[in-house]
Amino acid sequence: MSEPVNDPTARSGPPFRSAVVPAAGLGTRFLPTTKTVPKELLPVLDTPGIELVAAEAAEAGAEQLLIVTSPGKDAVAAHFADSSELEKELQSRGKDDLVAKVRRAHELIDVRTVTQDEAKGLGHAVGCAREAIGPDEEAFAVLLPDDLVLPTGVLATMAEVRRRHGGSVLCAFDVPRGEIAAYGVFEVTDTDDEDVKRVHGMVEKPAPDEAPSTLAAAGRYLLDRAIFDALDRITPGAGGELQLTDAVALLIEEGHPVHVVVHRGGRHDLGNPGGYVRAFVDFALEDPNYGPDLREWLASRLNG
Ligand code: G1P
């Protein structure tokens, strides 16, 4: 169960060891590219989205990245494999900066894959990671690779909230009511911290007029291992899929504490071409090599 709130030893050590990244989807919104290239490997400027997410997990203290994958997507894990041949070649050409870039994914974090044979939903995908999470791990993180939550660091805040309140902690962001039907949505009350809310219910993809708030789940979860037992007990929900949201809702009903950290920064949705383009442009504008030219070109393109 949750760590005792006032136990000083609960404050030491990393908040979680494993981070689960569900990456088994077909990527239909990126067809035809995703016939052969997994969408998680599409570059944001020059780096695959999943490497950005892996770096975020490592920065938060995770030691193991559990990628939930499906047959035919071996390239996702291969991106994190040893690349010493390529490194040697680059070294012999004196390209030390490129060696560092190539090596980064492999050195960031230990990667293991877990196979999801059938596309039964996010809840099912997370459940597939169960055996790979040690019996002593009280909590673990889930990062949805479609979501970039910027600046990074929200997982550390979420871990702090778990230390304080116990239970599970999710990340929320405020979306316009008209867009709420795309998300898991929270029913909340305030706490003494403006950016932390207590969650009393959660519903997946509600109609806008039925949504309990405009606070939507942003693809970052710090889940107590009690979620696995809840995942065993849910039935197909929105879209006919086993929803992680429904397992969280079940835990809440049974008295498990759930809080959200309201993220006030930026967010990109890499899961569709429109959101992906924004992320790409955003990263490119910040880049010292490409930013200045791009800014100039965009300005003239928009005025032209
Ligand atoms: C998933 C979750 C949803 C969450 C969203 C964030 O939905 O089921 O609760 O709000 O990610 O991106 P999906 O985007 O896979 O439909």
Boltz pocket constraint, residues with backbone or C-beta under 6 A from the ligand:
constraints:
  - pocket:
      binder: B
      contacts: [[A, 122], [A, 144], [A, 146], [A, 147], [A, 182], [A, 183], [A, 184], [A, 185], [A, 204], [A, 216], [A, 217], [A, 218], [A, 219], [A, 243], [A, 244], [A, 245], [A, 271]]
      max_distance: 6.0
